[in-house]
Amino acid sequence: MRHIRWLRRSCLFPLSGLLGLLWLTPAPPVLSAPHLEDRIVAVVNSDLIMLSDVKRELAPEQERLRKQHQGDELAQRLKMAEYMALTKMIERRLQLQEAKNKGVDVSDQEVKQALQQMKQQGEQVDETDPFTFRNVRDQLTLLRVVDREVRNNVMVGEAEMKRYYKEHQTRFALPEEYTLSQILIRPRPADGTAEALEKARIALADLKRGEKFEDVAVRYSDGPNASRGGRLGLVRQGELMPAIERAIAPLVPGGISDIVETAEGFHIVRVDERTPKQFRPFEEVKFEIQGLVFQQKSEDVFQSWLVNLKNKAYIEIKF
């Protein structure tokens, strides 16, 4: 049975109850009293979390929030950020403790190599700063313990990949393709919109009387492919202007659109060929699916592992 025992100005309870308590209990402004000296704000098993640790963790988010919000909205978001920062720190301490218990370690040389890589990638890092050194060591340790305790235990079978492919097939769809021809009539001069529209109507009327599209295009079109009968060639769904895409959506091969107005002028479009939407075959996307399923399963296993760590731990929060 979950229990909460109040000890003066602190509370001792299973960590599995931490999130609920943080969100449901009004919290004093831990970070809003700059006159307070550094002190313990939480005990995670045998580890201490200091007020200065929380301030350092929260500083970038505080800066971001102060640029975007103000007044009551800012105060509310800062309080929420405090809860999230403390929760994140507690979870990180639990994982680092588990790494120590399992004998997972990172050498000084590995930390130095990681710092060098960060510098080569353009990051500003101070290798002499003890906090930076410790933070990089912690990050490497977290990666290593999660690899060992979570990712190494995740397997992805063929049946799972096929099920994912079936349930998310639209993710592997190829865009529909068209072979198009067009007649484009541009207003000339800029105030000649009415004349251009009338010219487009005449062209459309000629097509409805049965004249060949290519002949009408040569006669009327201002498009770059007019001399070739207006042939545009192959285009994929999504590459066309939205108005034209909508106009040709219901057309079968050989179908001709009505007049479509865009910023370029007036278009009459013929669908010469149409390749319906297809799907990449399973064998082609198999390794992509394996990565997606592995990532999904890893997250599920990680959350279960983290919950187990919380259920075994006790935390004392000192307000």
N, C-alpha and C positions, 0 to 999 in steps of 0.2 A: 504493500500500500504506500502510495506517495505521501510523504509527510513534510511539513515545513516547520522548522523550529526557530523561533526568533531569539537571537542572542544579542541583547542590548541594541546596538545600531548595526547589526549584521544579521545575515540569514544564512542558514546551512540547509541545503536540499540537494536531491539528486539533480544532475545537470539536465536530465531529460525534461525537467520542469522549468528550465531557465527561460526558454523563449516565451512561454506563456506568462511567466512572472514579469518579464521585461515589458511585454506589450500591454499587460492588463493592470499593472501597478503603477500609479503615478510616481515618477522618479524625480528626485531633486536634481537641480542643475549641476551635475558633476563637473562640467567643464566651464561653467559660467561664473566661477568665483576665482578670478586670477590671483586674489590675495592669499589663497590657501597654499601652504607648503606642500611639497610632494608627499604622498602617502599611499598606503595600500588601498586599492579599490576592489580587488578580488583575489581569492586564493583558489587555485585550481589544483586539487590534490596537494602536492608539496610545492607548487610554483606560486609565485606572487606576481600579480599584475599591478603596476604602480599607476598613479594618476598621470605621471609624465609619459608613460607608455601609451596610454589611451590618447593623450593630447597629440603625441607624435603620429599615431595611427590615423587620427581624425583630421589632422591639419589640412591635407590637400582637399578633402571633401568639404570642410568648412569654408575654405577659400572659394571653391566653386559655387557653393550655395549662396554665399554672401554676394556674389556677382549677379546671381539670377533672381534672388528673392529678397524681400524686406518685410518688416513688421511682424505680425502674428504668423504669417506664412513661413517666414524665415525661422522664427522660434520653433515652430512645430517641426519643420524639416531638420533643424539642428538637433532637436531632442531625439527624433527618429534615427538620425545618423549616429548619435551617441550609443543608442541601443544596439544598432547594427555593428558598430565598431567593437564594442565590448564582446558581443556574441562571437564575432569573427575571431577575436583574439583568444577567447576561451577555447574555441574549436581548434585553433592552430596549436595552442599549448597542449591540448589533449593528443593531437597527432604527433607532436614532437616528443611527448612523453612515451607514446607507444613506440616510436622509432628507437628511443633509448632502451626501452625494455626488450626490443627485438634485436638489439645490437646493430642497428643501422647507423652508420657513421659517415661523415664527410671530412676528408683531410684538409689541412691548411692549403696544400698544394692545389687541390681541386677548386677551392674557393678562389685562389689567386688566378688560376686559369680562367675561371668564369668571369672574374673582374676584367681580365685582359680582353676576353671576347666582347664584353659589354662596351669597353672603350673602343674596340675596333669597329663596333656597330654604331659609334657616334654618341653613345650615352656618356653623360658627365658623371663620373664616379670618383670618389676620393678613397683610394686604397688604404690610406693611413687612418681613416675614420673607423673606430671600433664598432660603431653602430652599423655602418655599411657592411663591414666584414661579417658581423654576426647575422645581419639580415640575409645576406647572400647564402651563408652557410645554412640558415634555417630553410630558405627556399629550396636549396638542393636536397636537404634532408627530407623535406616534405615530398618532393618529387620521387625520391628513392623509396620512401616507405609506402607511398601510394602505389608505385609500380609493383613492389613486392607483395603487399597485402591485398591489393585490389586488381590491378590490370593483369598480373600474372595468373590470376585465377579465372579470368574471363575467356571463354571459348565461344566461337561462332560456328555453328553447323550449317551444312548445305540447306537443310529444311528451313532454318530460320531466314537465310538469305532469300530463298524463293518466296517465303511468306511475305517478307518485307517488299520484295519486288511486286508481288501481286497487290498488296495493300497500298503501295505508293507509286503505281505505274505512271501516273501523270507526271511524276518527277523526272521520268526518263523519256518523255515525249519529245519527238522532233517537230519543229515548227512546220506548219503546212506551207507548201511551195506553190507558186503560180508562175506560169509563163504568160506575160501580158503584152498587149499593144495599146497605144493610147493616141488620142488626138488632143493636143494642148493648144488652146487659143489664149494668148496673152493680150491684155488690154494695151493698146498703143494709140495715142499717148496715155499718160496716167489717168486722164479723165475719160478714156474711151471704153469704160466698162459696159455701157449699154450696147455699143457697137460690137464688142467682143462676144457678149452674150447672144446677140442676134446671129452672129456668124456661127456660133456653136449650135444654135437651134437649127440653122440651115444644114449644117453638117450632119446633125442627128437625123433630120428629116430625110436626107439623102440615103443614110444607112437604112432607115426604115423602109425606104422604097426598094431596097435590095442592092444598092451599089456596094462594091467591094470595099471593105474597111481600108485596105492598103491604098486604094485610089483616092478615097476621101481624105486620108491622112496626108498624102502627097499634096493634095489640093489646098487643104485648109490649115494643117497643123503648123504651129510655131515651135514644136518640140525638137530637140536635137536629133531625133531619129525619124523625122518626118520623111526624109528621102528613102528610108528603108521600110516605108509603110507603117511607121509608128511603132515598130517592134521594140519592146523594152527588154525582152529576155526574161531570165529566171529571177524571181524575187521571193523572199521568205516572209511569212507572216510576221508582222512587227516592224518590217523595214519600210512599209508604206505609210503615207500620211493617214491619220485616223479617218478622215472623211472618205478617202478612196477605199480604205480597208472596209469600211461599213458598206460602201456602195457595191463592192464586188462579192461580199460575203455570201449572198444568196445565189450568185450566178453559177451556172454550169459551163463547161467548156463550150466556147462559141457565143456565150451570152455577152451582151453589150449593156453597159450601165447607162443610166440617165446622165444628164449634165451634172458634174460635181464641181463646185466652186471652192478653190483654195487660195492661198496668198499668191500662188504663181499664176493663177488664171482659171480658165474653165477646161475641165477634162472630160473626155469621153473614153472609157476604158473597156477593152475587150479581154475576156479571159480565154486565152488560147489553150492552155493545158492547166490541169489542177491536180496536184499530188496530195491526197488526203493525209491527215495527221498520222504519223507512224510512231512506233516506240522502239527504242534501242533494245536489241535482244538481250536476254539475261546474261549470256556468256560475255557480252561486251562490257556490261556494267557490274559484273560479279565482284571484282575487287573493290570497286567503289562502294557497293552495298556492304561488303564485309567491313569496311572502315566505319560506315555509318552505324551498323548494328553493334559493332564493337564499342563505339563511343557511347551509344545509348545504354548498353548493358553495363559498361564501366561506371557510368554515372549512377545507375541503380545500385550496383554493388557498393560503390563508394558511400552512398547515402546510408545503406544498411550498416556498413562498417562504422560510419560515424555515429549512428544512433546507438550501436553497441558500446562504443567508447563512452558516450554520454551516460548510458544506463549503468555503467560500472563506476562512474566518477561522482565525486561530491565537490561542491563548490561553495565557497563562503564569499558573499558579496558584502563589502563594507560601504555603507552609504555615508 
